Amino acid sequence: MKRHILVASFLLGAFTLGTGPALAAGEPHWAQTGTAYTDTLGGGQGLASRADGSLLHRGLASIPLDLRIKGWNHVGDPDVARGYTFDAYQGADTATSKMFAVTTPAGKRHEYVHQLDPGEKVNNSFATVSPDGQWLVSGEWGDQDRLQVFPAPLLNPSTPPTGGALQAAGQITLDKPVRDIQGCDFVTGTRLVCASDDASGTLFPESRPVLQVDLPHQLDGRPVTGSVKSLFALPQRSLCTDGTFEAEGVDYDVNSGTLRAEMIPPGVCALATTVYAYRQVTD
């Protein structure tokens, strides 16, 4: 996940619709319903919806000082499940572990450290919890054919109650490779949506697509294969033209049915992250 150098002034990105594969008449699809903005330094890494409909944002400025001192210098796309906040942390490129911080509804934070398995990348791009509260899904950077699965800290009784070591469970093997996944969130117990920062058009026709991952059954801690397809491209339009866009976190609010995804515009516009909102409709 790329680091950002932010400048002192910005221009807000202009509105545009995403594009996606052609759909048959009557097939549900995601329609853009709104555009909002958040401070990139405080909210450009990701977002999560709370039960009351408010949004939690995460950015580089969100990292507590004590965690920075421990070497956790990057926070990914968060999740909120049953009132608990799940944050994905990573350290230097030479680190041998990654960390998930879980904050209880009462505000108590517990740290769960996962020692990297052979071949596992140091990146910890996001955290999302299955609707039953038992499994935490995360992902690495670059080209991947899997999503990682862990017992959900605190909510899964197999995990220590006050923080500690966290071992991986059975992974989600993907039937198509993906690239630079910045965030995923559960829509149902057998469906996730994920935001990809891949602009190459080589894995999917869309640039920086929102992807859908369908599972044959709900996660149970054993290996499972997920079916991947592209839904639509995130908008990439801004008054700034010097530099590149970056897709970031994604969230699905199960109560409102709203899907949100973040895009950081290029150049001097990068101080404001655009948050696009979508609802599923049938024409």
C-alpha positions as a Python dict, from the first residue, in 0.01 Angstrom:
ca = {
    (1, 'M'): (0, 0, 0),
    (2, 'K'): (152, 326, -109),
    (3, 'R'): (247, 606, 129),
    (4, 'H'): (132, 956, 49),
    (5, 'I'): (317, 1287, 59),
    (6, 'L'): (46, 1545, 113),
    (7, 'V'): (76, 1910, 15),
    (8, 'A'): (-69, 2217, 180),
    (9, 'S'): (-351, 2301, -61),
    (10, 'F'): (-600, 2105, -266),
    (11, 'L'): (-885, 2114, -515),
    (12, 'L'): (-1182, 1882, -477),
    (13, 'G'): (-1230, 1606, -734),
    (14, 'A'): (-1508, 1642, -986),
    (15, 'F'): (-1804, 1404, -1005),
    (16, 'T'): (-1809, 1113, -1246),
    (17, 'L'): (-1982, 779, -1268),
    (18, 'G'): (-1802, 446, -1257),
    (19, 'T'): (-1832, 205, -1546),
    (20, 'G'): (-1864, -170, -1541),
    (21, 'P'): (-1949, -477, -1747),
    (22, 'A'): (-2260, -472, -1962),
    (23, 'L'): (-2561, -606, -1770),
    (24, 'A'): (-2866, -797, -1885),
    (25, 'A'): (-3200, -619, -1844),
    (26, 'G'): (-3334, -663, -1492),
    (27, 'E'): (-3000, -768, -1343),
    (28, 'P'): (-2918, -587, -1015),
    (29, 'H'): (-2626, -346, -1035),
    (30, 'W'): (-2468, -74, -827),
    (31, 'A'): (-2575, 283, -905),
    (32, 'Q'): (-2386, 582, -772),
    (33, 'T'): (-2602, 782, -531),
    (34, 'G'): (-2369, 1040, -381),
    (35, 'T'): (-2026, 1190, -334),
    (36, 'A'): (-1863, 1311, -14),
    (37, 'Y'): (-1514, 1412, 96),
    (38, 'T'): (-1292, 1336, 392),
    (39, 'D'): (-952, 1457, 506),
    (40, 'T'): (-695, 1222, 356),
    (41, 'L'): (-451, 1239, 644),
    (42, 'G'): (-724, 1145, 891),
    (43, 'G'): (-943, 925, 674),
    (44, 'G'): (-780, 832, 344),
    (45, 'Q'): (-692, 473, 428),
    (46, 'G'): (-1041, 341, 484),
    (47, 'L'): (-1380, 366, 645),
    (48, 'A'): (-1641, 159, 827),
    (49, 'S'): (-2007, 213, 911),
    (50, 'R'): (-2128, 195, 1270),
    (51, 'A'): (-2464, 57, 1378),
    (52, 'D'): (-2607, 410, 1406),
    (53, 'G'): (-2513, 487, 1045),
    (54, 'S'): (-2218, 713, 1126),
    (55, 'L'): (-1882, 649, 962),
    (56, 'L'): (-1546, 568, 1115),
    (57, 'H'): (-1252, 689, 906),
    (58, 'R'): (-888, 585, 925),
    (59, 'G'): (-576, 757, 791),
    (60, 'L'): (-210, 791, 879),
    (61, 'A'): (-300, 1048, 1145),
    (62, 'S'): (-523, 789, 1315),
    (63, 'I'): (-232, 578, 1439),
    (64, 'P'): (-192, 621, 1818),
    (65, 'L'): (149, 736, 1934),
    (66, 'D'): (213, 425, 2143),
    (67, 'L'): (158, 203, 1838),
    (68, 'R'): (390, 419, 1627),
    (69, 'I'): (657, 379, 1891),
    (70, 'K'): (615, 1, 1864),
    (71, 'G'): (678, 27, 1490),
    (72, 'W'): (323, 3, 1357),
    (73, 'N'): (343, 284, 1103),
    (74, 'H'): (56, 200, 868),
    (75, 'V'): (-314, 142, 930),
    (76, 'G'): (-543, -11, 671),
    (77, 'D'): (-914, -20, 596),
    (78, 'P'): (-1103, -87, 926),
    (79, 'D'): (-1425, -265, 1016),
    (80, 'V'): (-1683, -230, 1291),
    (81, 'A'): (-1859, -548, 1405),
    (82, 'R'): (-2098, -571, 1699),
    (83, 'G'): (-1964, -246, 1836),
    (84, 'Y'): (-1600, -360, 1821),
    (85, 'T'): (-1355, -174, 1595),
    (86, 'F'): (-1101, -382, 1404),
    (87, 'D'): (-787, -213, 1268),
    (88, 'A'): (-519, -368, 1047),
    (89, 'Y'): (-162, -254, 1119),
    (90, 'Q'): (170, -316, 951),
    (91, 'G'): (525, -204, 1014),
    (92, 'A'): (843, -172, 812),
    (93, 'D'): (901, -377, 498),
    (94, 'T'): (1144, -590, 701),
    (95, 'A'): (888, -673, 972),
    (96, 'T'): (818, -1037, 1053),
    (97, 'S'): (469, -984, 1192),
    (98, 'K'): (149, -785, 1143),
    (99, 'M'): (-104, -672, 1401),
    (100, 'F'): (-478, -639, 1443),
    (101, 'A'): (-597, -396, 1708),
    (102, 'V'): (-948, -447, 1845),
    (103, 'T'): (-1119, -171, 2042),
    (104, 'T'): (-1415, -271, 2256),
    (105, 'P'): (-1737, -69, 2279),
    (106, 'A'): (-1606, 58, 2615),
    (107, 'G'): (-1289, 193, 2446),
    (108, 'K'): (-1041, -72, 2564),
    (109, 'R'): (-788, -167, 2295),
    (110, 'H'): (-635, -513, 2263),
    (111, 'E'): (-350, -603, 2026),
    (112, 'Y'): (-330, -933, 1839),
    (113, 'V'): (-1, -1007, 1664),
    (114, 'H'): (29, -1252, 1378),
    (115, 'Q'): (375, -1385, 1299),
    (116, 'L'): (418, -1408, 923),
    (117, 'D'): (386, -1755, 778),
    (118, 'P'): (633, -1871, 509),
    (119, 'G'): (569, -1673, 190),
    (120, 'E'): (328, -1430, 356),
    (121, 'K'): (372, -1064, 273),
    (122, 'V'): (412, -803, 544),
    (123, 'N'): (121, -597, 410),
    (124, 'N'): (-196, -578, 617),
    (125, 'S'): (-426, -384, 389),
    (126, 'F'): (-762, -425, 563),
    (127, 'A'): (-973, -602, 821),
    (128, 'T'): (-1332, -719, 776),
    (129, 'V'): (-1534, -945, 1003),
    (130, 'S'): (-1787, -1204, 885),
    (131, 'P'): (-2151, -1131, 974),
    (132, 'D'): (-2154, -1408, 1234),
    (133, 'G'): (-1863, -1237, 1410),
    (134, 'Q'): (-1639, -1543, 1402),
    (135, 'W'): (-1387, -1478, 1125),
    (136, 'L'): (-1163, -1188, 1027),
    (137, 'V'): (-1057, -1156, 664),
    (138, 'S'): (-755, -957, 552),
    (139, 'G'): (-528, -930, 250),
    (140, 'E'): (-181, -862, 119),
    (141, 'W'): (-53, -624, -149),
    (142, 'G'): (50, -696, -506),
    (143, 'D'): (-69, -992, -713),
    (144, 'Q'): (-259, -1239, -496),
    (145, 'D'): (-465, -1553, -538),
    (146, 'R'): (-601, -1554, -184),
    (147, 'L'): (-754, -1362, 104),
    (148, 'Q'): (-635, -1444, 453),
    (149, 'V'): (-868, -1566, 726),
    (150, 'F'): (-816, -1550, 1104),
    (151, 'P'): (-1039, -1619, 1403),
    (152, 'A'): (-1197, -1283, 1483),
    (153, 'P'): (-1018, -1150, 1793),
    (154, 'L'): (-1241, -1125, 2101),
    (155, 'L'): (-1555, -1234, 1914),
    (156, 'N'): (-1427, -1584, 1835),
    (157, 'P'): (-1385, -1771, 2166),
    (158, 'S'): (-1069, -1943, 2039),
    (159, 'T'): (-877, -1614, 2064),
    (160, 'P'): (-717, -1475, 2382),
    (161, 'P'): (-949, -1234, 2568),
    (162, 'T'): (-694, -955, 2622),
    (163, 'G'): (-471, -970, 2313),
    (164, 'G'): (-184, -1198, 2217),
    (165, 'A'): (-85, -1425, 1932),
    (166, 'L'): (-317, -1476, 1635),
    (167, 'Q'): (-284, -1777, 1406),
    (168, 'A'): (-423, -1800, 1054),
    (169, 'A'): (-721, -2020, 971),
    (170, 'G'): (-819, -2169, 635),
    (171, 'Q'): (-770, -1911, 360),
    (172, 'I'): (-1003, -1801, 80),
    (173, 'T'): (-840, -1916, -244),
    (174, 'L'): (-952, -1698, -535),
    (175, 'D'): (-1043, -1848, -871),
    (176, 'K'): (-895, -1544, -1046),
    (177, 'P'): (-588, -1344, -942),
    (178, 'V'): (-637, -996, -801),
    (179, 'R'): (-398, -707, -761),
    (180, 'D'): (-346, -436, -498),
    (181, 'I'): (-658, -496, -291),
    (182, 'Q'): (-702, -201, -56),
    (183, 'G'): (-1011, -315, 130),
    (184, 'C'): (-1293, -569, 143),
    (185, 'D'): (-1620, -583, 330),
    (186, 'F'): (-1892, -845, 370),
    (187, 'V'): (-2225, -783, 198),
    (188, 'T'): (-2364, -1116, 316),
    (189, 'G'): (-2212, -1419, 484),
    (190, 'T'): (-2114, -1554, 142),
    (191, 'R'): (-2031, -1235, -51),
    (192, 'L'): (-1760, -971, -18),
    (193, 'V'): (-1692, -656, -214),
    (194, 'C'): (-1332, -540, -254),
    (195, 'A'): (-1163, -225, -385),
    (196, 'S'): (-861, -276, -610),
    (197, 'D'): (-599, -13, -694),
    (198, 'D'): (-504, -201, -1011),
    (199, 'A'): (-513, 42, -1304),
    (200, 'S'): (-346, -189, -1557),
    (201, 'G'): (-660, -338, -1714),
    (202, 'T'): (-480, -670, -1748),
    (203, 'L'): (-663, -875, -1485),
    (204, 'F'): (-1002, -708, -1531),
    (205, 'P'): (-1121, -470, -1805),
    (206, 'E'): (-1193, -192, -1555),
    (207, 'S'): (-930, 40, -1411),
    (208, 'R'): (-930, 39, -1028),
    (209, 'P'): (-1232, -191, -1011),
    (210, 'V'): (-1467, -284, -731),
    (211, 'L'): (-1466, -663, -722),
    (212, 'Q'): (-1714, -916, -590),
    (213, 'V'): (-1603, -1240, -421),
    (214, 'D'): (-1867, -1511, -380),
    (215, 'L'): (-1817, -1801, -140),
    (216, 'P'): (-1989, -2142, -166),
    (217, 'H'): (-2082, -2124, 203),
    (218, 'Q'): (-2016, -1913, 510),
    (219, 'L'): (-1665, -1923, 649),
    (220, 'D'): (-1600, -2199, 902),
    (221, 'G'): (-1224, -2178, 947),
    (222, 'R'): (-1149, -2430, 675),
    (223, 'P'): (-1010, -2355, 328),
    (224, 'V'): (-1264, -2235, 73),
    (225, 'T'): (-1255, -2109, -286),
    (226, 'G'): (-1407, -1774, -378),
    (227, 'S'): (-1536, -1676, -721),
    (228, 'V'): (-1420, -1329, -834),
    (229, 'K'): (-1581, -1090, -1080),
    (230, 'S'): (-1552, -719, -1151),
    (231, 'L'): (-1854, -502, -1076),
    (232, 'F'): (-1754, -154, -1194),
    (233, 'A'): (-1464, 89, -1214),
    (234, 'L'): (-1428, 350, -943),
    (235, 'P'): (-1449, 706, -1079),
    (236, 'Q'): (-1118, 871, -1166),
    (237, 'R'): (-1184, 1232, -1243),
    (238, 'S'): (-1035, 1539, -1083),
    (239, 'L'): (-942, 1897, -1155),
    (240, 'C'): (-585, 1785, -1082),
    (241, 'T'): (-405, 1600, -1360),
    (242, 'D'): (-47, 1581, -1232),
    (243, 'G'): (-4, 1241, -1065),
    (244, 'T'): (-211, 928, -1018),
    (245, 'F'): (-530, 831, -840),
    (246, 'E'): (-534, 571, -565),
    (247, 'A'): (-829, 355, -470),
    (248, 'E'): (-851, 297, -96),
    (249, 'G'): (-1100, 147, 149),
    (250, 'V'): (-1450, 11, 96),
    (251, 'D'): (-1750, -35, 325),
    (252, 'Y'): (-2094, -189, 301),
    (253, 'D'): (-2355, -62, 546),
    (254, 'V'): (-2587, -358, 594),
    (255, 'N'): (-2854, -143, 758),
    (256, 'S'): (-2889, 110, 475),
    (257, 'G'): (-2767, -104, 186),
    (258, 'T'): (-2510, 162, 99),
    (259, 'L'): (-2175, 69, -51),
    (260, 'R'): (-1898, 328, -15),
    (261, 'A'): (-1551, 335, -167),
    (262, 'E'): (-1268, 586, -136),
    (263, 'M'): (-1051, 739, -408),
    (264, 'I'): (-758, 972, -348),
    (265, 'P'): (-714, 1214, -639),
    (266, 'P'): (-374, 1311, -779),
    (267, 'G'): (-144, 1604, -720),
    (268, 'V'): (-247, 1896, -502),
    (269, 'C'): (-600, 1755, -476),
    (270, 'A'): (-471, 1465, -264),
    (271, 'L'): (-552, 1630, 68),
    (272, 'A'): (-920, 1543, 19),
    (273, 'T'): (-1028, 1183, -36),
    (274, 'T'): (-1347, 1134, -235),
    (275, 'V'): (-1601, 891, -90),
    (276, 'Y'): (-1842, 753, -351),
    (277, 'A'): (-2172, 601, -239),
    (278, 'Y'): (-2370, 335, -425),
    (279, 'R'): (-2700, 149, -388),
    (280, 'Q'): (-2797, -172, -563),
    (281, 'V'): (-3082, -121, -809),
    (282, 'T'): (-3264, -317, -1077),
    (283, 'D'): (-3360, -140, -1398),
}
